[in-house]
Amino acid sequence: MRPALKTPQMMQAGEALTIDFGGERVLLDPAGIAFFPDTRMLVVSDLHLEKGASFARRRIFLPPYDTPATLARLAALVAKYEPAIIVSLGDSFHDDEASERLSADTANAIEALCAGRTMIWVTGNHDPSPPANMPGDSVDSLAAGAVTFRHIAQHGHPGCEVSGHYHPAAILRGRGKTVRRSCFASDGARLIMPAFGVYTGGLNVRDRALSGLFDLGAFRAYMQGTDRIYPIGWRDLIG
């Protein structure tokens, strides 16, 4: 049986929204990370570091600033929450050789993020091998208390699960226009994280690729606003 989805507690603008997930408090930050305060664990997904460089190798040229920009955003959140553990839920690097292409400055920035804390790299479909020369541990999945963390949601998983991969986004119609935002997607038993990397798009949560993953009666799209999270029910979404 899925746990009941409790009414989330809205906090002040610029701060996180607190939900109950797997019997734990979880803070959903509008910048796109989840923080478990009881274990001081910060969870982020789909950084896609070195995506610009990966595209350049195929002669698709994008401004080569995505990796430092993504890491700067993450560093600000690490400074805000001071986690003891960071879990990066797969597709941390856009390809399996990306960690070997990092500049010295970028590698040093990652070292600084990891200093004094546990760093866990969950493997993803873009980065199935452990990152080269990076601090921390690489795992295919992680069990922490009642919650399993993995890159791709597993149909039929019997417990609570946090994953990434789908880059969820939600579309809402209101006042003569539509609003599309990246979002956290959850029904209280499963939480799919938004993509964090600056060069990542989004898949509508109503897309059939996510069919069967959620109890739609309990579903909420926690849409990312500029300075707060907006919880939206399934029936209010379009797509």
N, C-alpha and C positions, 0 to 999 in steps of 0.2 A: 504494500500500500504506500502511496506517495504521501510524504509529510504535508500537512496543511501549509498553505502559503499565507504567512501572517502579514497583516497590514504594515507596509514599510514606514519607517520613521523618517520624515523629512528633516534635514538639518539646515543650517543657514546657507545662503547662497555662497558658492565657491567651495563648499564642503561636500562630503559624501552622503549618500543615502544608505541607511542601515537596513538590512533585511535579515531574516532568520533563514539559514540554509544548513540542513543536516544537523540541526540542533545547535549551531554556532551563529554568533553574530558575524555578519560579513558587511564590510563597507564597500559600496560601489562608488568609485570616484569618477566624476565627469570626464577626467582625462583618459579613462579607459583601463584602469587597473582595479583589482579586487584586493582588499586587505582583510585578513583574519586577525583581529586584535588579540585574541586569547593566545595565539601561538606566534604573534608578530610575523606573520607570513604575508608577503606581497606577491600576488600572482599577476602575470602579464602574459599576453599571447601574441604570436604572429608579428614579431618585430621586423622580420624580413630584412635584416641588415645586409648591406651590399647589393640590394636589388638594382640600384642604378648602375653599378659596375657590372653586374651580371647581364643586364640588358645591353650595355655598351659592348660587351664581348660578341653580341649578336648584331652589332651595328645599329642598335636602337638607342639613340643618345638622349639621356635625361640629365638634368642638372645633378652633378655628383655629390650632393650634399645630404642625401637621405640618411646615411648612417650616423654622422655626427648630430643631425637634427633629432633623430629618434633617441639616441643615447642621452642627449641633453634633456629631453622631455622626461625620460626615465630617471635621470639623476635628480631632477627636481622633485619627483615623487618619492624617491628613496630618502632624500633629505627631509621631506615632509613627514613621512611615516616611520622612519628609522627602523626598518624591518630587521629581524634576526635571520630571516630566510627569504630568499627570492626564488620563485619558481617561474621559469620561462617555458610556456606550454607548447613548444614546438614551432617549427618554421621561424626559429630565432634568426637563422641565416637563410638567405634566399636560395643558396645552393650549397652543395656539400664541400666545395672548396672555398667558400666565402670567408671563413675565419682565417684562412691562410693569406688572403689578400688585404687584410686590415693594415692600415698605416700604423706606425708606432704610436702616434697620438691617440688613435682610436683604441688600440689594444690597451694602452695605459688607462684610457677612460673606463674600459670594462674592468680592468684590474681595480680601479678605484671604487667602482660600484660594488664589487664583490668583497672588498677588504673588510675583515672583521665580521663577516656573516656567511651563512651557508648559501651557496649558489647551486641550483639544480636546473640543468638543461634537459627538458623532455624532448625526445626525438620527434621529428615531424616528417611529413612527406617530402618537403623540400630539403631537409637536413637529417637524413636517417642515420648518419654516422656522428659520433661524438665530435664536438668542435675541437680543432687542433689548437694546442697551446693556450687554452682558456682555463681559468680557474673554475673549480666546482666539479660536480658530478653529473654524468649523463645517464639517463634512465629512459626506458620505454613508457613507464607509467609510475605513479607514486601513490601509495595509500597513506593517508594521514588521518587518523581517527576514523570517522564514519564516511570520509570522502575520498574518492579516487580521482586523481588528476591524470589526464592523458590528452593527446593532441586531438584525436577524432572521437566524437561521441560514439558509444557502443550501444547499438539497439539491444534492448532487453537487459541492460545492466541493472542488477537488483537493488543497488544502493544509490547513494548520492554521488554525483559525478560532475567534475568541472573540466571543460575542454575548450578548444579553440577551433581552428581550421576553416570554419565557414564564413568568417568575417561578417557576422550578422548586422543587418541594417533594417530599420523599420520606416514605413511610410504612413503618414497621417494626413488626412484631409481636414482642413478647417479654414473658415473665413475666405472662401474662394480660391485657396491655393493649397498645394500639397507641400509637406515638409518631410524630408528624408534625412535621417540621422543614423549613424552607427549606434549600436545598442548592445547591452547585455541581454541575453534571452534566457528566461528561466520559468520553470513551473514549480519550483520548490524542491524538486528532486534532482534536476539537471540544470546546470548553468553553462551556457556557451558564451565565451568571452568575445568582446569586440577585438578586431585587429588593431594593434598599437602602432605599427610602422607608418611612417609618413607617406609611403608610396603603396598604400593598400586600399583597395576598393571595398565594396560591401555587397552581400547577397541578401535580398529581401527575405525576411524570416518566414514569409508565407510561400516561399519557393518550395516546390515539391521535393527538392533535395533534402529538406529538413522534415519531410513528412514522417509521422510516427514517432518522432523523438520526444514530443511534449504532450502533456495533458492540457488540451486547449482551454478547458474550463478554469484551470489554475494559472494559465500562461500570462506572463507579463513581459513586454519589451521595455527594458529600462533604457530609454533613449537618452543619448548624451547631448545635453545642452552646453552652452558656453560655460556656465558656472553652476549647473545643477543637473540632476537626473530626473527624468520624467517617466513614471511608470504608466504604461498604456496596455490595456487589455486587448486580447485577440480580435474581438469584434470591432474595435475602433481602428484597426489597421487595414490598409488596402494593399492590393498588389496581386 
